[in-house]
Amino acid sequence: MKINNKKKVINHMIFQLVLIVLLLVAIITLRFLDYHLLSTLFVFITLLVLLYGKLKNRFIFEYENSGEILSIKSYQWLSAGKKPRFEMPHRKILNIEIKEGILKKYLVILFSGSSEKVLRMDIDITFCNENQVNLLFKDITKNMTMKDH
């Protein structure tokens, strides 16, 4: 099973970049026409859009279950590297849960490390829709219960 949010993240980031460019054009035009107070308002709005973008910090999330190994890649949308952030045999996964914050959503995986210590991995799944999150959770828990049999 494969799940990813690549298209949604890319569309959202392109929209945000276009919005910022339009705001910058509006600022330059307003400055040129001597509307300094209004251009200051647009500077403030542009800074808010940039702050929102920084807080959301969009990550592309790719999940692949190839039977024995669970592989999760998480990377920023313009980065060239798609190195797996998390690869683990299903038998090592102890528990998973979905945690939601104000602007972020995380997949929290507890697993046993090489020294049998319990380790925790938080993976950003903010831009996965509810259906993708449910499929992800169901697939991982299904494989966790299969290892007990």
C-alpha positions in Angstrom: 0.0 0.0 0.0 1.2 3.5 -0.9 0.0 6.8 0.5 1.3 10.3 -0.1 0.3 13.9 0.1 2.6 15.2 -2.6 0.0 16.8 -4.9 -1.8 18.6 -2.1 1.4 20.1 -0.7 2.7 21.2 -4.1 -0.6 22.8 -5.0 -0.8 24.6 -1.6 2.8 25.8 -1.9 2.3 27.1 -5.4 -0.8 29.0 -4.3 1.1 30.5 -1.4 4.0 31.6 -3.7 1.6 33.2 -6.1 -0.2 35.0 -3.3 3.2 36.3 -2.0 4.2 37.5 -5.5 0.8 39.3 -5.9 1.2 40.9 -2.5 4.7 42.1 -3.4 3.5 43.5 -6.7 0.7 45.3 -4.8 3.2 46.8 -2.4 5.5 48.0 -5.2 2.5 49.5 -7.1 1.1 51.2 -4.0 4.6 52.7 -3.1 4.9 53.9 -6.7 1.5 55.6 -6.4 2.4 57.2 -3.0 -0.1 55.1 -1.0 2.5 54.5 1.8 0.0 53.6 4.5 -1.8 51.1 2.4 1.4 49.6 1.2 2.5 49.2 4.9 -0.7 47.2 5.5 0.2 44.9 2.5 3.7 44.5 4.0 2.1 43.3 7.2 -0.2 40.9 5.4 2.7 39.5 3.4 4.7 38.9 6.7 1.6 37.1 8.1 1.5 34.9 5.0 5.2 34.1 5.3 4.8 33.4 9.1 1.9 31.1 8.4 4.0 29.3 5.8 6.9 28.9 8.3 4.6 27.6 11.0 3.0 25.0 8.8 6.4 23.9 7.4 5.0 21.7 4.7 6.4 18.2 4.4 5.7 15.8 1.7 4.8 12.5 3.3 5.1 9.1 1.5 4.2 5.8 3.1 4.9 2.4 1.6 4.2 -1.0 3.1 6.0 -3.7 1.2 5.0 -6.6 3.4 7.7 -7.0 6.1 9.1 -3.5 6.0 7.3 -0.2 6.7 8.9 2.8 4.9 8.1 6.4 5.5 9.7 9.3 3.6 9.2 12.9 4.8 10.9 15.8 3.1 10.3 19.4 2.2 8.6 20.0 -1.1 11.6 21.7 -2.9 14.3 19.4 -1.5 16.0 16.9 -3.9 16.6 14.2 -1.3 13.9 11.6 -0.7 15.8 9.5 1.8 13.6 7.3 4.0 13.0 9.0 7.3 11.8 5.8 8.9 12.2 2.2 7.8 11.3 -0.6 10.2 10.3 -4.2 10.2 6.7 -4.5 11.4 7.7 -6.7 14.2 9.7 -3.9 15.9 6.7 -1.4 15.9 5.1 -1.4 19.4 2.4 1.3 19.1 1.2 4.1 16.8 -1.0 7.1 17.4 -2.1 10.3 15.7 -1.4 13.5 17.6 -3.0 16.8 16.5 -1.8 20.2 17.5 -3.1 23.6 16.5 -1.5 23.7 13.1 0.2 20.3 12.8 -0.7 16.6 12.8 1.8 13.9 13.6 2.1 10.2 13.3 3.8 9.0 16.5 5.5 5.6 16.2 6.9 3.7 19.2 9.3 1.0 18.3 12.0 -1.2 19.9 15.5 -0.1 19.0 18.6 -2.3 18.5 19.3 -2.3 22.3 15.6 -3.1 23.0 15.0 0.4 24.3 11.7 1.9 23.3 12.2 4.7 20.8 9.8 7.3 19.5 9.5 8.9 16.1 7.2 11.8 15.3 6.5 12.2 11.6 4.6 15.3 10.2 1.4 14.2 8.4 -0.2 17.7 8.4 -1.2 17.7 4.8 -2.6 14.2 4.7 -6.4 14.2 4.4 -8.6 12.3 6.9 -9.1 9.4 4.6 -5.3 9.0 4.1 -4.7 9.2 7.9 -7.4 6.5 8.5 -5.9 4.2 5.8 -2.4 4.7 7.2 -3.4 4.0 10.8 -5.5 1.0 9.7 -2.7 -0.5 7.6 0.0 -0.1 10.3 -2.2 -1.5 13.1 -3.3 -4.4 10.8 0.3 -5.4 10.3 1.0 -4.9 14.1 -1.8 -7.4 15.0 -0.6 -9.8 12.3 2.8 -10.1 13.9 1.2 -11.4 17.1 -0.3 -14.4 15.3 
